Amino acid sequence: MDPATPDDGGDEGGEDGEPEGSERPLGSRAPGFIRRSRALHVSWQVGVFLVGLAIVGTGVVLLPLPGPGWVVIFAGMAVWATEFVWAQLVLRWTKRKVTEAAQKALDPKVRRRNLTLTVIGLVIIGALLGYYVWRFGFVMPWKADLHS
């Protein structure tokens, strides 16, 4: 620490240069020249909204299909969060909840329970698969003779 700088008792800071635990201020991340012109800023916001809407819409379509639907939805929310305070607040809330869930998942009791449930599930699946192979042999289910 620089001796000329008073110690305010704050955090030392994270790797991105911001104090740990602090969050970026809410508001537009548009470049200054865009924010200075009202018409340009509104056009910028409409463009950001439409791009975010397209990404979120794609994520919603991917939810029932094979694909990273939730990841795409959160990517669209991140696009919106570059310009809209409500999206920034939603992403902050989501980040807090994900962090809490990750900490909870690291709890040894929870890990042991999850491992136990996984092993039980694998044993059940193995037993069902073994029964199927014993009963029908190595035949695809749609080709199995179920009436014999």
C-alpha positions as CSV (number, residue, x, y, z in Angstrom):
1,M,0.0,0.0,0.0
2,D,1.2,3.5,-0.8
3,P,2.1,5.4,2.4
4,A,0.6,8.6,1.0
5,T,-2.8,6.8,0.5
6,P,-5.0,6.7,3.5
7,D,-6.4,3.3,4.5
8,D,-10.1,3.4,4.2
9,G,-10.6,-0.1,5.4
10,G,-12.0,-1.3,2.1
11,D,-11.2,-4.5,0.2
12,E,-7.9,-4.8,-1.7
13,G,-9.7,-5.4,-4.9
14,G,-10.4,-8.2,-7.4
15,E,-8.5,-9.1,-10.5
16,D,-10.6,-6.8,-12.6
17,G,-9.5,-3.8,-10.6
18,E,-12.8,-3.3,-8.8
19,P,-13.1,-3.9,-5.1
20,E,-14.3,-7.4,-4.3
21,G,-18.0,-7.5,-3.4
22,S,-18.7,-4.2,-5.1
23,E,-20.9,-4.2,-8.2
24,R,-20.7,-2.0,-11.2
25,P,-23.1,0.9,-11.2
26,L,-26.4,0.4,-12.8
27,G,-27.1,2.1,-16.1
28,S,-26.2,2.3,-19.7
29,R,-22.9,1.0,-21.0
30,A,-23.3,2.8,-24.3
31,P,-20.3,4.8,-25.4
32,G,-20.3,8.4,-24.4
33,F,-20.9,9.8,-27.8
34,I,-24.0,7.7,-28.1
35,R,-25.3,8.8,-24.7
36,R,-24.8,12.5,-25.5
37,S,-27.4,12.4,-28.3
38,R,-30.9,11.5,-27.2
39,A,-32.0,10.2,-30.7
40,L,-28.8,8.2,-31.1
41,H,-29.2,6.7,-27.6
42,V,-32.8,5.7,-28.1
43,S,-31.9,4.1,-31.4
44,W,-29.0,2.3,-29.6
45,Q,-31.5,1.1,-26.9
46,V,-33.9,-0.2,-29.6
47,G,-31.1,-2.0,-31.3
48,V,-29.8,-3.6,-28.1
49,F,-33.4,-4.6,-27.2
50,L,-34.0,-6.3,-30.6
51,V,-30.7,-8.1,-30.5
52,G,-31.3,-9.3,-26.9
53,L,-34.9,-10.3,-27.9
54,A,-33.6,-12.4,-30.8
55,I,-31.1,-14.2,-28.5
56,V,-33.7,-14.8,-25.8
57,G,-36.2,-15.9,-28.3
58,T,-33.7,-18.4,-29.7
59,G,-33.0,-19.7,-26.2
60,V,-36.7,-20.2,-25.5
61,V,-37.0,-22.2,-28.8
62,L,-34.0,-24.3,-27.6
63,L,-35.5,-25.1,-24.2
64,P,-37.5,-28.2,-25.4
65,L,-35.0,-29.0,-28.1
66,P,-31.5,-30.5,-27.6
67,G,-29.3,-27.5,-26.9
68,P,-28.2,-25.0,-24.4
69,G,-31.5,-23.1,-24.0
70,W,-30.9,-21.5,-20.6
71,V,-27.3,-20.5,-21.5
72,V,-28.6,-18.7,-24.6
73,I,-31.4,-17.0,-22.6
74,F,-28.9,-15.7,-20.1
75,A,-26.7,-14.5,-23.0
76,G,-29.6,-12.5,-24.2
77,M,-30.2,-11.1,-20.7
78,A,-26.5,-10.1,-20.6
79,V,-27.0,-8.2,-23.9
80,W,-30.0,-6.5,-22.4
81,A,-28.0,-5.8,-19.2
82,T,-25.6,-3.6,-21.2
83,E,-28.3,-1.1,-21.5
84,F,-31.3,-1.7,-19.2
85,V,-31.2,-1.5,-15.4
86,W,-34.0,-4.1,-15.0
87,A,-31.9,-6.7,-16.8
88,Q,-28.8,-5.8,-14.7
89,L,-30.9,-6.4,-11.6
90,V,-32.2,-9.7,-12.8
91,L,-28.6,-10.9,-13.7
92,R,-27.3,-9.8,-10.2
93,W,-30.1,-11.7,-8.5
94,T,-29.4,-14.8,-10.7
95,K,-25.7,-14.6,-10.0
96,R,-26.4,-14.4,-6.2
97,K,-28.7,-17.5,-6.5
98,V,-26.2,-19.5,-8.6
99,T,-23.4,-18.7,-6.2
100,E,-25.6,-19.7,-3.2
101,A,-26.4,-23.0,-5.0
102,A,-22.8,-23.7,-5.8
103,Q,-21.8,-23.1,-2.2
104,K,-24.6,-25.4,-1.0
105,A,-23.5,-28.1,-3.5
106,L,-20.0,-28.0,-2.1
107,D,-21.3,-28.8,1.4
108,P,-19.9,-32.3,2.3
109,K,-23.4,-33.5,3.5
110,V,-25.0,-32.5,0.2
111,R,-22.3,-34.0,-1.9
112,R,-22.5,-37.3,0.0
113,R,-26.3,-37.3,-0.4
114,N,-26.0,-36.5,-4.2
115,L,-23.4,-39.3,-4.6
116,T,-25.6,-41.8,-2.8
117,L,-28.7,-40.9,-4.9
118,T,-26.6,-41.1,-8.1
119,V,-25.3,-44.6,-7.1
120,I,-28.8,-45.8,-6.3
121,G,-30.1,-44.4,-9.6
122,L,-27.3,-46.1,-11.5
123,V,-27.9,-49.5,-9.7
124,I,-31.6,-49.3,-10.7
125,I,-30.8,-48.4,-14.3
126,G,-28.3,-51.2,-14.4
127,A,-30.8,-53.7,-13.0
128,L,-33.5,-52.6,-15.5
129,L,-30.9,-52.8,-18.4
130,G,-29.8,-56.3,-17.2
131,Y,-33.4,-57.5,-17.1
132,Y,-34.0,-56.2,-20.6
133,V,-30.9,-57.9,-22.0
134,W,-31.8,-61.1,-20.2
135,R,-35.3,-61.1,-21.5
136,F,-34.8,-59.9,-25.1
137,G,-31.1,-60.1,-25.8
138,F,-29.2,-57.3,-27.5
139,V,-32.1,-56.0,-29.5
140,M,-33.2,-52.5,-30.0
141,P,-36.4,-51.8,-28.0
142,W,-38.5,-51.0,-31.1
143,K,-37.5,-54.4,-32.6
144,A,-38.1,-56.5,-29.5
145,D,-40.8,-59.2,-29.6
146,L,-42.8,-58.1,-26.6
147,H,-45.3,-60.9,-27.0
148,S,-43.1,-63.9,-26.5
